[in-house]
Amino acid sequence: ASVVELADAETVAASFSDDMTTVMLRNVPNRYICEELLSEVMAAGFEGKFDYFYLPIDFKTKRNRGYGFINFHTAELARRFVLAFHGRPLERYSSKKILEVSPAVTQGTAANEKQCDKKDRDRINNKWFKPMLFTPEDFEL
């Protein structure tokens, strides 16, 4: 099996222009549920730093599809997230999967909401399977 070389985190972070705030995560272990991934993101210092989170779920298996999206308040926060998560495994479960973080094709909360609405609005009934929107108040105690 061939091994794909990941670009280093600094190179990926530098690829985010100042208008890029949405990251795509790839190679998320399929056992992760949204609360577990959110917990790791927030524990790494990103609590209150994002307003959109989506971990698509396979309706048949009830497991995530291995990728997700997070929109941060600024491009600088997105770059910091790349430096914190790109090229490393998540911690909750033992897995050989190494996260790959890149700029998402669709940028910004509004555009991502519109994109998801167009594709999944009528199919997704379970609120835990839908994209999550956050306000700063959501992170207050």
Summary of the structure (lengths in Angstrom):
residues: 141
radius of gyration: 14.7
end to end distance: 48.0
largest distance: 48.0
contacts: 377
relative contact order: 0.24
helix: 35%
strand: 18%
